[in-house]
Every structure is written in C-alpha cells, then in structure tokens.
Amino acid sequence: MAAAMAQIRAELGPDALILSSRQVAEGVEVTAAIDPADEPPPLAARPHLAHPAMAPPTVASPTWATPTLVATGEPDRAAMLAWHGVPPTLRTALGTGALETALAAALRFAPLALGSDAAPLLLVGPPGAGKTLAVARLATRLVLAGAKPRVITADGQRAGAAEQLAAFTRLLGLDLVAAATPAGLVRALARTQDGGPVLIDAPGLDAFDADQRALLAELIAIAGGDTALVLPAGLDTAEAEEQAQAHAEAGARTMIATRLDLARRLGGVLAAAGVLALAEAGIGPGAADGLVPLTPALLAARLRCGRPARSPPAIRAPTGNQPNGHPPVGHPPTRHQPAGHHVAGDAPDFGAPATDSAPFLPPFPAPARTRVAAPSRPPDTPPAGATPPPHPSGMAAPSQRPLHPADTSPRPVPIAAPRPTTQGWTADAPRFSPGSRA
C-alpha cells in the first residue's frame, strides 16, 4: 500500500485524491483522481460583476510587518511579540538574539515517538480541536514511510467519530478498532502486542470538569505511553495556558498545535508551550502534508509572517430593478423606502445613508398582504321571528324586498367592496354590481 501511494503521489502530485482501494491478485488496486482546474476567471474579465461592494476590505498590516527594521534585519521584535499577544515574561526572554535561538532556549521542542517499538500515542484535547484529523494525518505519514500503524478510536461520545476516522483508515488499508469505554481500550491494546506504532483518538473532554478529568486521567493511565494535547492556535493566551496546565496535570507531555495556517496571532501557542513541549503543527488541509514537525525555525517564520485576515465572501452585484416596485439594492433610500427596508428576494442594505430627512429604521420584512373575503350575501328569507337589520346603503336588502315568481331578470345586488389599509384589506361601503336574481 505504501508503494502504491508513493507512485500515485509521484504521477499525480501531492494533491491527488484517493477514491478507493482494494486487494487484487496482483497486489493493491487504488483509484485516485485530481481536481480539474476550475478556478473562475479574475474579476477584471467579468465586468458585469464589478461593483464597489465586492471589493475586499482593507486590513491594516501589523505595525511591525512593513516599517521599522532593526540592525539585525528583523522586524521590531517587541512590537511583533506584543501584537501576537505573547505573555510579558516570555516576551522578555525572546527579546534578544536570533529569534530561532531564543525560541529554542525559552521553549521545549520534542518530536513524537512514532517508531515501531514506541509506546502507544494518545491524542487528547477539548472538543473540536482536531484530534481525529491529527490521528489520520499521523497514520498517513506512517503508511507513506512503509509502516503499518494500529489505529484505535476511544471516542464513543461524538456522533460519527468512528465513521470519520474509518473513512481514512479504509483508504490507507488499515484496520480501525473502536473502544468506546476504558475497558474496551484495555482489550484493544491487548490485541496490539505484536509491535508497530499505536495511535489512539480520545474523546473531546473538558479538563476543568471533575468527572471528565477523571475519565481523561483513566484513559492516559490505560494507554501507558505518550500523551499529546491537541490545541488549536488562535485561542486567548490565558485560556490556552490553562488548558495546557490542566492537561499536563492529567498526564500530557507534548502538544500538537493545529490551525497555524488560519490563526493570525500565536500568543496562545507560545503560552501553552511554556507548559508542554511543542511537537507538531497543523499547516494545511491535506492529509499527507497538513501536519509537520514544529521546529523553532518554523515557529519563528510564522511569527514574522503577520498575514492579514482572509476577505469575507463577496456581495452579489445588483442587477436591474427589484420586484414589487422597489429600486435596485444599494440605491439611496427615499421617504417611502426607509434605510434598511427590504422585501423578500432583496439583499438587505444596512449601510445606505438616509436621505430627505427620512429616519433610519432597522431592517424589517415587508408587511404581509392578505385579502379578507367579502361578506356573504344575506339569505332571502330571515329566520322566524327575526327582524333583518337595515342595509348600510339605506335601501332595502334583498331579503326585505318582495319576490315575484315571474321576476327572473337580473337586478343589482349590493355587495361589500374591500378597500386596502395598512393592516391588510377591510370591508367598506357597498357598491352595486350586476348579479343574478336572489
């Protein structure tokens, strides 16, 4: 399987997507594909979509990213570390010398033990930190290196956790063992005594809850190997440090920092690194190359990056007049269209200024317009003993006029005419329309 995956990567590139794999008489048959180049043309080639609202917002670069360079050729170190939110004590320790050297001296870096004779590796962390994907990436790295790891999922709490990891192990040709309880984890580890690296995906637990912290400590004791905390970058500095401290007290020794490709500020990662040793970094979405060893050089380069935030989705450009007689979206509101007013099908315009002294109103839906049925025609013969009320028009109602058997010609019949109001439709004074004989 390792040779087949290496051949696929060599022929189709690192972005090849493995669709399926199966055992055949000659070996392993793997079906792979690559995505076509379906990038849309640039906006300049689509003038009909050009609109000021579609322009990406201007995000100011950090003050240290472009201007002042010190004599060493680096950005202003103090401003850079302050922008990332690095704790003051660690900021002082990183203030002198080359940044890579200072990081190596102030923090601990330790690679994960993934050899064939290594103890089981248990990945723990809060829910949503990226533990399952980290296990899949480590398994992919081992398979590409020619090893065959044992993969165990101990997550019996999250719906679909085992299925998510099984989707990766099937493509890698690995067996997945599900152990939803501590007793199941003991039995699963007992069947893996024939050697090979063991990767265990723990459930997402709250290390600050007493019951979940007890379960976490029990899983770490059963695994009996290395325990790595999976923590996403971009967390608050104090929150990240407290998470690292709580998991270190439970038995964690190393840390895998995920989402380094998405987070702008890495102060939380450095704060947690003051408690746990840095081992791996998530730098992309790929399963084969999305997780790499975290070194002082990589961390220093990421700290210097200062990449601005990604732009939000573009807003659809207006096209022609909108329904119900409203002007196109983005036109200044009038006295009859307060700012923020929109109807179904229109994109709300929250930022257009009010004009002609019209007050600004929050966006609200168009009032629903429903018709109230006109009152039914009164019966020709009133109930016994009842006196028909006079008609609003002053003339006799049909039930008050004598009927002649030979009178078959149509005559006007009063009916109520609805008139529109701000609340819908209501009945008004009668009008006369030709109708059949009552």
KOLGUDREN-380850 format. One line per 5 residues: their letters; for each residue x, y, z of C-alpha. Coordinates in nm, 3 decimals. Example, Ala and Ser with C-alpha at 12.3 -4.5 7.8 and 13.67 -1.06 7.14 Angstrom:
residues 2
AS	1.230/-0.450/0.780; 1.367/-0.106/0.714
END
This chain:
residues 438
MAAAM	0.000/0.000/0.000; 0.285/0.240/0.078; 0.441/0.177/-0.263; 0.108/0.237/-0.436; 0.053/0.567/-0.257
AQIRA	0.407/0.680/-0.334; 0.353/0.600/-0.703; 0.027/0.796/-0.705; 0.191/1.099/-0.548; 0.477/1.077/-0.798
ELGPD	0.247/1.061/-1.100; -0.047/1.280/-0.996; 0.118/1.510/-0.745; 0.060/1.571/-0.374; -0.298/1.692/-0.434
ALILS	-0.417/1.357/-0.566; -0.739/1.236/-0.404; -0.764/0.864/-0.327; -1.116/0.747/-0.405; -1.098/0.375/-0.319
SRQVA	-0.863/0.084/-0.268; -0.900/-0.294/-0.279; -0.693/-0.609/-0.271; -0.647/-0.788/-0.605; -0.450/-1.091/-0.708
EGVEV	-0.154/-0.882/-0.825; -0.148/-0.663/-0.513; -0.342/-0.345/-0.431; -0.564/-0.154/-0.673; -0.601/0.215/-0.585
TAAID	-0.833/0.458/-0.762; -0.718/0.820/-0.746; -0.808/1.145/-0.914; -0.714/1.510/-0.918; -0.945/1.810/-0.924
PADEP	-0.968/1.991/-1.258; -0.851/2.347/-1.287; -1.190/2.510/-1.236; -1.078/2.841/-1.096; -1.313/3.123/-1.204
PPLAA	-1.170/3.398/-1.424; -1.049/3.711/-1.249; -1.297/3.985/-1.172; -1.146/4.210/-1.439; -1.259/3.958/-1.701
RPHLA	-1.616/3.977/-1.567; -1.709/4.346/-1.584; -2.075/4.271/-1.524; -1.984/4.169/-1.169; -1.770/4.471/-1.093
HPAMA	-1.924/4.660/-0.804; -1.779/4.865/-0.519; -1.945/4.638/-0.265; -1.746/4.342/-0.396; -1.408/4.496/-0.325
PPTVA	-1.228/4.317/-0.039; -1.193/4.523/0.276; -0.864/4.687/0.353; -0.698/4.519/0.651; -0.414/4.711/0.805
SPTWA	-0.091/4.516/0.833; 0.072/4.493/1.174; 0.291/4.790/1.252; 0.596/4.569/1.264; 0.532/4.391/0.933
TPTLV	0.647/4.663/0.696; 0.815/4.966/0.852; 1.095/4.969/1.103; 1.377/4.716/1.078; 1.638/4.690/1.347
ATGEP	2.007/4.641/1.280; 1.969/4.261/1.263; 1.735/4.292/0.963; 1.432/4.164/1.159; 1.107/4.348/1.235
DRAAM	1.069/4.527/1.564; 1.082/4.226/1.799; 0.897/4.383/2.091; 0.613/4.514/1.873; 0.585/4.181/1.694
LAWHG	0.558/3.976/2.013; 0.313/4.225/2.165; 0.093/4.205/1.854; 0.084/3.824/1.883; -0.017/3.855/2.249
VPPTL	0.287/3.677/2.389; 0.292/3.685/2.771; 0.520/3.960/2.908; 0.759/3.724/3.083; 0.811/3.517/2.770
RTALG	0.834/3.835/2.564; 1.135/3.939/2.772; 1.304/3.603/2.723; 1.259/3.627/2.346; 1.378/3.986/2.318
TGALE	1.746/3.928/2.243; 1.944/3.724/1.994; 1.818/3.547/1.686; 1.451/3.461/1.715; 1.507/3.093/1.634
TALAA	1.776/3.066/1.901; 1.565/3.250/2.155; 1.266/3.021/2.091; 1.480/2.709/2.125; 1.618/2.837/2.457
ALRFA	1.289/2.957/2.606; 1.059/2.674/2.492; 1.079/2.296/2.468; 1.051/2.117/2.134; 1.015/1.737/2.131
PLALG	0.921/1.515/1.836; 0.655/1.249/1.873; 0.775/0.893/1.928; 0.635/0.704/1.627; 0.880/0.418/1.595
SDAAP	0.781/0.053/1.570; 0.885/-0.008/1.931; 0.734/0.314/2.068; 0.464/0.317/2.333; 0.106/0.399/2.229
LLLVG	0.038/0.764/2.144; -0.285/0.907/2.288; -0.420/1.233/2.145; -0.635/1.432/2.388; -0.786/1.779/2.390
PPGAG	-1.108/1.979/2.403; -1.389/1.905/2.157; -1.326/2.034/1.805; -0.951/2.080/1.848; -0.866/1.847/1.556
KTLAV	-0.771/1.520/1.728; -0.934/1.285/1.477; -0.776/1.460/1.178; -0.439/1.464/1.354; -0.460/1.086/1.402
ARLAT	-0.548/1.043/1.033; -0.253/1.261/0.928; -0.006/1.075/1.150; -0.135/0.742/1.015; -0.092/0.869/0.658
RLVLA	0.267/0.974/0.732; 0.349/0.632/0.877; 0.191/0.446/0.584; 0.388/0.656/0.335; 0.703/0.572/0.532
GAKPR	0.631/0.200/0.498; 0.493/0.136/0.848; 0.156/-0.010/0.940; 0.020/0.164/1.248; -0.263/0.040/1.466
VITAD	-0.543/0.293/1.492; -0.786/0.293/1.785; -1.076/0.531/1.840; -1.184/0.575/2.201; -1.439/0.843/2.113
GQRAG	-1.777/0.694/2.193; -1.940/1.028/2.266; -1.937/1.227/1.942; -2.179/1.110/1.674; -1.995/0.991/1.364
AAEQL	-1.648/0.995/1.524; -1.567/0.635/1.434; -1.708/0.675/1.081; -1.495/0.984/1.019; -1.175/0.803/1.115
AAFTR	-1.282/0.486/0.932; -1.303/0.683/0.608; -0.927/0.748/0.634; -0.824/0.403/0.752; -1.010/0.234/0.467
LLGLD	-0.816/0.438/0.213; -0.491/0.360/0.393; -0.567/-0.011/0.411; -0.564/-0.011/0.793; -0.794/-0.171/1.046
LVAAA	-0.979/0.056/1.289; -1.057/-0.069/1.638; -1.341/0.103/1.826; -1.311/0.121/2.206; -1.590/0.336/2.344
TPAGL	-1.512/0.264/2.711; -1.193/0.237/2.920; -1.248/-0.140/2.944; -1.273/-0.158/2.566; -0.946/0.032/2.535
VRALA	-0.777/-0.223/2.760; -0.895/-0.507/2.535; -0.794/-0.320/2.219; -0.440/-0.258/2.348; -0.410/-0.623/2.449
RTQDG	-0.457/-0.723/2.084; -0.176/-0.494/1.964; 0.120/-0.660/2.133; 0.284/-0.770/1.807; 0.464/-0.438/1.755
GPVLI	0.404/-0.134/1.537; 0.306/0.222/1.632; -0.032/0.264/1.803; -0.241/0.580/1.757; -0.537/0.641/1.990
DAPGL	-0.803/0.907/1.928; -0.951/1.014/2.262; -1.293/1.175/2.303; -1.317/1.550/2.344; -1.317/1.610/2.720
DAFDA	-1.337/1.916/2.941; -1.029/1.905/3.162; -1.189/2.151/3.404; -1.487/1.924/3.480; -1.422/1.680/3.766
DQRAL	-1.589/1.377/3.607; -1.439/1.430/3.263; -1.098/1.499/3.412; -1.119/1.165/3.595; -1.204/0.989/3.268
LAELI	-0.914/1.165/3.098; -0.670/1.052/3.366; -0.802/0.695/3.338; -0.751/0.686/2.960; -0.398/0.824/2.996
AIAGG	-0.315/0.561/3.258; -0.453/0.279/3.039; -0.263/0.394/2.730; 0.060/0.395/2.927; 0.256/0.583/2.663
DTALV	0.300/0.934/2.533; 0.004/1.172/2.560; -0.017/1.475/2.330; -0.256/1.765/2.376; -0.417/1.882/2.050
LPAGL	-0.487/2.254/2.083; -0.589/2.496/1.805; -0.397/2.818/1.752; -0.574/3.150/1.796; -0.702/3.090/2.149
DTAEA	-0.685/3.350/2.420; -0.345/3.348/2.588; -0.478/3.276/2.937; -0.724/3.013/2.807; -0.452/2.827/2.614
EEQAQ	-0.215/2.830/2.912; -0.485/2.700/3.146; -0.579/2.423/2.901; -0.216/2.316/2.879; -0.177/2.324/3.257
AHAEA	-0.493/2.117/3.317; -0.390/1.851/3.065; -0.034/1.846/3.195; -0.166/1.770/3.542; -0.366/1.481/3.391
GARTM	-0.054/1.337/3.225; 0.002/1.511/2.889; 0.365/1.584/2.797; 0.364/1.721/2.441; 0.138/1.943/2.231
IATRL	0.018/1.947/1.871; -0.076/2.300/1.760; -0.340/2.291/1.487; -0.469/2.566/1.253; -0.143/2.755/1.229
DLARR	-0.246/2.829/0.871; -0.565/3.007/0.986; -0.480/3.187/1.308; -0.319/3.529/1.289; -0.192/3.561/1.645
LGGVL	0.008/3.283/1.808; 0.035/3.414/2.162; -0.182/3.127/2.286; 0.050/2.868/2.130; 0.354/3.022/2.296
AAAGV	0.175/3.050/2.630; 0.081/2.680/2.618; 0.436/2.594/2.509; 0.556/2.725/2.843; 0.386/2.419/2.996
LALAE	0.409/2.145/2.730; 0.673/2.061/2.470; 0.585/2.155/2.111; 0.577/1.854/1.879; 0.367/1.907/1.563
AGIGP	0.197/2.190/1.375; -0.110/2.184/1.153; -0.028/2.397/0.849; -0.287/2.297/0.588; -0.590/2.086/0.498
GAADG	-0.402/1.798/0.334; -0.392/1.456/0.496; -0.039/1.378/0.375; 0.130/1.716/0.431; -0.107/1.908/0.659
LVPLT	0.081/1.813/0.975; 0.456/1.868/1.011; 0.705/1.866/1.299; 0.708/2.201/1.476; 1.061/2.341/1.497
PALLA	1.198/2.675/1.621; 1.263/2.780/1.260; 0.902/2.710/1.155; 0.761/2.890/1.458; 0.987/3.192/1.404
ARLRC	0.884/3.216/1.039; 0.519/3.201/1.136; 0.563/3.471/1.399; 0.723/3.703/1.143; 0.450/3.640/0.888
GRPAR	0.182/3.880/1.005; -0.051/3.767/0.727; -0.371/3.977/0.709; -0.705/3.811/0.765; -0.890/3.649/0.479
SPPAI	-1.152/3.852/0.296; -1.520/3.781/0.360; -1.740/3.644/0.079; -1.813/3.895/-0.195; -2.156/4.056/-0.211
RAPTG	-2.369/3.986/-0.518; -2.381/4.281/-0.753; -2.726/4.435/-0.812; -2.899/4.354/-1.138; -3.187/4.570/-1.263
NQPNG	-3.498/4.669/-1.074; -3.616/4.458/-0.786; -3.971/4.315/-0.762; -4.267/4.492/-0.601; -4.163/4.828/-0.741
HPPVG	-3.862/4.873/-0.512; -3.546/5.037/-0.652; -3.233/4.825/-0.702; -3.040/4.721/-0.394; -2.781/4.980/-0.300
HPPTR	-2.978/5.286/-0.421; -3.025/5.557/-0.159; -3.349/5.514/0.034; -3.628/5.769/-0.004; -3.905/5.886/0.221
HQPAG	-4.113/5.592/0.101; -3.826/5.344/0.147; -3.654/5.391/0.483; -3.293/5.284/0.514; -3.267/4.915/0.577
HHVAG	-3.608/4.835/0.424; -3.611/4.530/0.201; -3.855/4.272/0.079; -3.829/3.902/0.015; -3.575/3.834/-0.257
DAPDF	-3.377/4.156/-0.197; -3.039/4.171/-0.026; -3.071/4.392/0.284; -2.888/4.721/0.264; -2.772/4.808/0.615
GAPAT	-2.519/5.073/0.528; -2.702/5.312/0.291; -2.746/5.658/0.446; -3.093/5.802/0.488; -3.189/6.091/0.262
DSAPF	-3.459/6.361/0.255; -3.481/6.365/0.636; -3.616/6.011/0.640; -3.534/5.850/0.976; -3.314/5.544/0.985
LPPFP	-3.509/5.231/1.071; -3.375/4.882/1.130; -3.440/4.629/0.855; -3.785/4.478/0.867; -3.980/4.247/0.637
APART	-4.249/4.379/0.404; -4.595/4.360/0.566; -4.792/4.058/0.457; -5.091/4.148/0.243; -5.383/3.911/0.267
RVAAP	-5.736/3.951/0.137; -6.036/3.919/0.365; -6.327/3.752/0.195; -6.623/3.980/0.124; -6.925/3.911/0.348
SRPPD	-7.158/3.654/0.205; -7.496/3.762/0.066; -7.773/3.758/0.328; -8.038/3.488/0.289; -8.357/3.571/0.107
TPPAG	-8.577/3.460/0.396; -8.487/3.569/0.753; -8.526/3.321/1.041; -8.866/3.304/1.205; -8.926/3.591/1.447
ATPPP	-8.609/3.777/1.344; -8.609/4.130/1.205; -8.343/4.188/0.935; -8.121/4.486/1.014; -8.132/4.783/0.774
HPSGM	-7.873/4.784/0.497; -7.592/5.043/0.530; -7.693/5.199/0.198; -8.039/5.291/0.326; -8.225/5.085/0.066
AAPSQ	-8.399/4.760/0.139; -8.189/4.449/0.147; -8.278/4.166/-0.089; -8.448/3.976/0.193; -8.675/4.281/0.261
RPLHP	-8.796/4.319/-0.098; -9.093/4.115/-0.219; -9.016/3.844/-0.469; -9.235/3.766/-0.765; -9.224/3.416/-0.913
ADTSP	-9.218/3.556/-1.263; -8.940/3.802/-1.193; -8.636/3.634/-1.350; -8.449/3.942/-1.473; -8.117/4.021/-1.301
RPVPI	-8.106/4.322/-1.076; -7.828/4.495/-0.883; -7.727/4.318/-0.566; -7.530/4.515/-0.304; -7.202/4.356/-0.202
AAPRP	-6.927/4.489/0.024; -6.627/4.629/-0.162; -6.292/4.574/0.013; -6.052/4.863/0.036; -5.678/4.841/0.118
TTQGW	-5.544/4.960/0.452; -5.204/4.943/0.618; -5.318/4.633/0.807; -5.446/4.438/0.505; -5.790/4.458/0.340
TADAP	-6.116/4.554/0.503; -6.481/4.587/0.402; -6.611/4.932/0.312; -6.940/5.082/0.195; -7.138/4.871/-0.055
RFSPG	-7.117/4.904/-0.423; -7.355/4.766/-0.685; -7.259/4.506/-0.939; -7.479/4.319/-1.182; -7.575/3.986/-1.036
SRA	-7.822/3.705/-1.069; -8.165/3.713/-0.919; -8.160/3.648/-0.547
END
